[in-house]
Amino acid sequence: MPWYNPFLLWSNIIIFLYFLLVQITYLVLLIFAIFELYKRVKEIKLENYEKFLHSDSAPAISLIVPAFNEEHCIVFNVKHLLNLSYRYKEIVVVNDGSTDKTLEILINVFKLVKVAPTVLPKLKTKKVRQYYRSREYPNLIVVDKENGGKVDANNAGINAATSHYFATIDADTVITDQGLEKLIRPFMMTPNTIACGTTIGIANECEIEGNRIKKISFPKSFLPGIQVVEYLRAFLFGRLGWNHLGGCLIISGAFGLFDKEVVIANGGYKLEIGDDVEIIVRLHKKMRKAKKPYVITFIPDLVAMTEAPATIPALFRQRERWHRGLIDVMWRNIDMFFNPRYGKVGMISVPYFVIIESLSPIVEIFGYFIVAISWSLGIINWYFALWYFLLAFGFPLVLSSICMLMADLSFGWYFSLKNIFKIFICSVLEQVGYRQMLVFCRLKAFFAWFKKEKTWKKTTRQVFPDEQA
C-alpha cells in the first residue's frame, strides 16, 4: 500500500464528518427558525401599527447616517428618512470629512444653520468642526467632522444623538414602510433588550418612488438574484435559528437598532472592518462578565432594503471584507471559545462561527482536492463520493428552497410562479460556480488578515437615484 493511502483515506473521513456536522447544525437551526417564524407570523396578525404611530408611548429613535463623498445620493437618503411614518425620529447625518460637495448640498437643500451641540460627547472621535440643524426640519442634525472612517462617524453620530435608541443606516439602504415601528417593538415588549436586528432585502430592480420602496421585485440580473437567495437563507434560517437559542452574534451593519447608553458604556464602535460582528460579540462578552440581564434579538420582518453588488469585482471586495472581519473578530475573542462563562454564546455560537463559518473555505478547498485525488486513485468509490456531494451541495440546495418557501408563505415577498422558478434556478447555480468563486474569495480573506490589512475599497452604487434638489 502506498504511504499516502492512509493519509487520503483519513482525510476523506474527516472531511465527510465535517460536512455532516455542518448539515446537522444547519438542520437544527432550520427547525428552530421554523418555530420562531411561526411565532412571529402569529404576532403580526395582532399588531396595529396605525394605533402605534399615534401613541405617546412610542420612544424616540435617532437614525445615524455616516456620509463620505455622498453628493449624488445624500439628498435622496435624508428625504427618505424624513418621510418615514414613525412619529418620534431624529436624523443625524455625519459628514466624515467629505472632499466633494456633500456638506454644501446638505446646507443648501435643507437650510442648515450652525448650532451648539445639545449633549456632551461621550465617545472619542476625530475632531468635530461644526454642528448644524435644519430650519425646515428641526429633527435633522448634521455633524461635520474630520475624516475618521465609518466607525468613527458612527461614534460621532451617537455622541450627537439625543434619543435613547439609535440605528446606523448605510447610504445604500432604504427602510421599508413601518420598518421603525417593527424594529422598536421588541424593546417595548421584552425587558432588557439592548439590540435588535432584522432581515435585509436586496433593493436591486425594486421600484423606488417618492423616496420609498414602492414594489419589491426579484432581480432580473443573475448576480443580484443569487444574492436574494443568499440573504434570505442567512436571515430566515441562520439568524432566526440563533435567535431561538439566544446566541445571535451578528446584526447587519446596514440597519439595526441599539440601546444607546449600553453601547456608550461598552465603548461604542471600534473595528472598521467587521464592526457589525464585533460590537455584538463585545456586548455579549461585557454583559455576561458584568452578570447583567440583557437580550439581543432578531425579527424576520423585511425592514430594510440594501443595494447588492452587481459586478463580480464588487462582490469579491464585499465578501473578502466580510470574511476578513469575521476572522478578526473571532480571533480577538478566542477566549470565549467553548468557555462556559459565556453561556450559550461561548459554548455554541462562538464555536460555530469559528469552526463552521470562519474555517469553512479552507476545509472546502482542501476537500475538493482530496476527493478528486482519492477518486482518481480508486481510494474512494462512487458511493462515498455521491454522499460527499449530497452533503456539500444537495442539502444546501434543499435548505435554500425551504427558506424561500418560508419567506413566500409567511410574508409573500416573491410569491409568483415566475419568481419561484427564478429562485430555484438561482439556488442551483449558487451551488455550482458561484459558491466555489466565493470560497476562493473567502480564502483570500485569510491572507489579507495575516497581512493585517485594515482598508477596503468603496463600492460605487447604482440603484438609488441622483437627487440634489
N, C-alpha and C positions, 0 to 999 in steps of 0.2 A: 504493500500500500504506500503510495507517495506520501511524503511528510506533510503536504498541505491539505490532504483529505480531511483529517480530524478538525483542522482549523476551519475549513469551509463548512463542514457539517455542523459544528457547534455555532458558527456564525449564523447559519441559516436558522437554527433553532432559536437563538437569541432574538434575531430579527422577527421571526414569526411570533414569538411570545410578546415582543414589544408591540407589534401591531395588534395582537389580540388584546393586550392591556388597553391600548388606545381606544379600540372599538367598544370594549366593555364599559370603559369610562364614559364614552360618548352616549352609549345606550342608557346608562344610569342617569346622565344629565338630561337626556331627552324625556325620560319618564317623569323626572321632577319638573321639567319645563311644561309638560302637558298639564300636570296638576296646577301649576302656577297660572298658566294661560286660562284654564277653565275657571279658576277663581276670579281672575281679572275680568273675564267676559261677563260673569255674573254681576260684578261690581258696577261695570259700565252701564248696565240696564237700569241701575238705581240712581245714577248720577244726574244731577240737574245743574248744568253749567250756567244757564241763564240766571238762576237764583244765586249761584255763587258769585257771578260777575257783579251783582248789586249788593253783595254782603259787605258790611263794615268789618267783618272779622277776617277778611282776606288780607294776609300780610303783604307788605311791600317787598318788591324784588328789584335788585339792581342788575342790569344787563351790561356786562363789560365787553367792549369791542376793541381789541388791540388792532391798531392800524399802522402799517408801514407801507408807504407808497401805494395807497389805495384810491388814487384820484378818480379812477374810472368806475368804481362801484360803491364808493363810500356813501354817496347820497342815497342810492337805492337801499343800501343796507340800513342806514339810520331811519329813513322813512318807513321802511318795513317794520322796524321795531316800534316806532312811534304809533303805527297803525294797529298794533296788536290790541285785541279786545280787553286784555287784562287791565283792571282798574288802577291798581297801585304799582306802577312801574317807574323805574328811573333808568335812563340810558347814560352810560359813562363811556365815551369814546376816548381812547388813549392814543394820541398821535405820537408814535415811538420814533421821533427824530426823522420823519419822512423827508426825503430830498426832492419830492415832486410837489404838486400843488394841493395835497390832501388837506392841510390846515387852512390854506387860503380859501378853498372851496367850502369847507365847513363854516368858516367865518361869514362868508358872503351869503350862502344859501340859507343858513339857519339863524342869521342875525346874532352872532355871538358877541358878548361883551366880557371884558376882563372882570373877574371876581376873586375874592379871597377864598381859601379853602374852608369848607364848613366843618371838617373834622380833622383832628391831628393824625398825621400818618403814623402807622404802627409797624409797617414793614419797610425794610431798607430797599431803596431803588436808586436808579440813576437820577440825576438832578432834574426836578420838575421846574420848567421855565415859567409856566403860566397856567392858571385855571380859567376856563371860560364857562359861561352859561348862556343859553339861548333866550332872547327876549320874547320869541314867539312860542317856545316850548319850554316852560320852566323846569320840566323834568329831564332836560337834556344838558349834560355836563360834558365838557371836552377838556382833557388834560394834555398839555403839550410838554413833552419831556425829551431829554437826550436819549439817543438810541441805546437800547439795552437788550433787545430781543423780546420775543413773545412773553416769556415767563416774567421778565422784569415789568413789561407793560401790564400783565395781569395783576401783579402785585401793586402797581401804581393805581390801577383801577379799583382794587379792593380798598386801598387807602382812601380814595375819594368817595367811595360808595357810602350812602347813608342808611341803606336798608339792612335788615337783619339777615336776609338771604341774598345770594348773588349767583349769577350764572355767567360764564365766559362764552362768548359767541365768536366763532370764526367768521371772517369776512365772506366766506363762500358757503354760509349756512343760512337757511331760511326756516323760521319757526312756523309750524302749521297753526291753523285756527284752533283756539282753545288749548294750545300747547302749554302755556304757562299755568293755566288752571289745572291741567292734568298733572303737571310736574310738582306743583306745590301741595297737592292732595296728601301724599304720604307724610309730609312734615306735619300736617294738621291732624292726621288720623293716628299716627304712630308716635308715641313719645320718644324722645332722644334720637330722632332721625337727624343725621348730620350731613348726609349726601344722598342724592338720588340721580340715577342715570336713566336713559330711555333709548328706545330704538331710533336709529338714524337711518333715513332712507336716501336713495340716490335721486338727485334733482335733475340729472341729465335728461333732456327731452320732455320734462314735465311742462305744463302750461303755466306761465307766470303772468299775472295780470294785476295791476294796481298794487305792486309790492308784495303780492301774496301768491302762494301756490294755488292755482285755480283747479288743476286736474293732475292727479298722479298717474303717470303713464309708464309703461315698461319700455325701456330704451330700445330703439331700433338698432343701434350700433352694438357690435359684438362685445367690445371691451366693457362698456358700462353695464351691459346686460348681465354678463357673468358676475360683475361686482354686486348687482342686486341680489343674486343668489348667495354670494359670499356673505354679504351684510346680514341678510335675514337669517341665514343659518347661524352666524355668530351671535346675533342678538336673541333670536327666538329659542334657541336651544342652549347655547353656551352661557350667556349672561343670565338668562331667565332660570336655567338649571342651577347655576351657582347662587342665584338669589334665594332659592329654596333652601340651600344649605347654609346660607348666611356667610358665604365666603367670596363674594364678588370683589375682584381686585382691579377692575377697570371701569371707569366711567368715561365715555368718549370725550375727548378734548373739544370736539365740535360743539357739544352742548350738554351741560349737566348743571344741577342745582346744588348749592352748598350752604351750610350754616357758616356765616362769615366769621363770627367770633371764634368758633372752633378751628377754622383754617388759620386765622391770625395767631391763635395761641400755639399752633403747631408749626409756625414759621412760614406760612404761605407757600407759593410755588417755588421750586428750587432747580429742577433739571430742565434744560432747554429741549432735550430730546427724551421722550418717554415721560413727559410731565404728567399725562393723564393717568398712567400706571403708578408713577412714583408717589403722587400725592395721596392716592387711595391706600397704597401699601403702608405709607407712613402714618396715615390716620388710624388704620387698623393697629399698627405697632404701638403708637403712642397711647391710644385709648386703652389698649389691653395692659400695657405697662402701668398706666395710672389706675387701672381697675375701675374705669368709669363706664357706665352703661351707654351704649350707642347702637345705632342702626344705620347701615349703609345699604340702600335698597335699589331696586331696578323695576321699572314698569315697561311692559311690552308695547305700549301705545306708540304709534309713529308720530313723534312730537316735532321732529326737525328733519329737514332735507339738506343734504350737502352735495357739492359737485364732486363727482368721481373723476379720476384721471382718464382722459380719452385717448392717450397715446401710450405706447409701451415704455418709452423712456421715463415719462412722468410717473407711470405706475411703478416702475423699478425704483425710482427715487423714494417714493412714498413708502413702499413695503420694506425697503432696506432700512429706512429711518425708523419705521415702526419696530422692526425686529431688533435693531441695534439698541433702541430704547428699552425694550423688554429684557434683553440680555443684561444690560447695565443695571437696571433696577433689581433684577433677581440676584445678581452678584453682590450688589450693595447690601442686600437684605438676606444673604445666605444664612445668617444666624437664625432665621425663622424656619429654616428647612427642617421639617419633622421635629419641631420644637413644641412640646405640649403647652408651654407657657402661653402660646398664642392661639390655643384652642383649635377650632376647625380651620382657621386661616393657616396656621403653622403646620398642622398635621395633614391637611388635604389640599387646600388651594395653592400654597406656595410649591409643594412637591409637584403638583400637576403642571403648573406653569414652568417649572424648571425642567422636569423630565419629558413632558409631552409637547409643550408649546415651544420652549427655547431650543431643546436639543433635537427636535424632530427633523430639521433639514439635514443634519449630519447623519442621523440614522437612516433616513430615506435614501440619500445619495449612496451611502455605504451599501444599503440593501439592494439597490438596483444593480450595482456591480457584482456583488456576491452571488445573487440569484442567477444573473446572466452567466457568470463564470461556472457556477455549480451545475447549471443546466447543460452547458456545452460539454462539461467533463463527465456528465452522467452521474453526478453525486446526488442530485435530487431528481425525482421523477415528475411526470406531468401532474400527478395528483397533488403533490406538495405545492408545486408552482401555481396550480389553479387556486388552492386555498389561500396562498400568499396574495395573489392578485385580487381575489374576492375581498379579503380583509383590507387591503390597501386602497382599492378603487371601487369595489362593488358596494360596500357598506356606506361610504361617504355619499355615493350617488343616491342611495335609498334615503339617507339622512336628509340630504338637500330637498328631495321630493316631499318628504314628510313635513319639513319646516315650511315649505312654500304652501302646502295644503293647509297647514295650521294657520298661516297668515291669511289665506283666502277665506277659509271657513269662519275665522274669528273676526276679521276686520274687512274683508272684501277688497283689499288693496289692488290686486291684479286679477280679479276674478273674471275671466272670459276664456273660451276655448282656445282662442288665438294666443293669448298670453300663457296659458298652461302649456301649450305646445312649445312656445319660445323658451319657457323656463326649463322644460325637460331637455331641449337641445343644449341650452347653456349649461345645464347640470352635467351632461355627458361630456361636452367639450372642456369643461373646467377640469375634469379628471384626466383628460388626455391632451397634453400640450401645455395648457395654461398653468396647471398645478406644478408641472416639472420646471417650467420657466420661473415660477416664484420660489421654488426650492433653491435654485441656484442664486436667486436674488437674496434670499434669506441667508444662504451660506456666505454670501459676500458680506453680510452684516457682521459676521463673526470676525472677519479680517479687519473691517473698519473699527470694530470695538477694540480689538487687540492693539490697533494703531492709535487708539484713543481719539478718534475723530469726533469732533463736537459740533460740526457745522452741517448744514443741509441747504440745498438749493431750492429756492421758492418756485412753486409751480404756477404757470400762467393760467388764469381762469378764463373760461369761455361761455359758461352757462348764463351768468347773470348780466343783465343789460347795462350798458354805459348810460349813466344819468348824472348830469352835473347841474341841473336846474329844475 
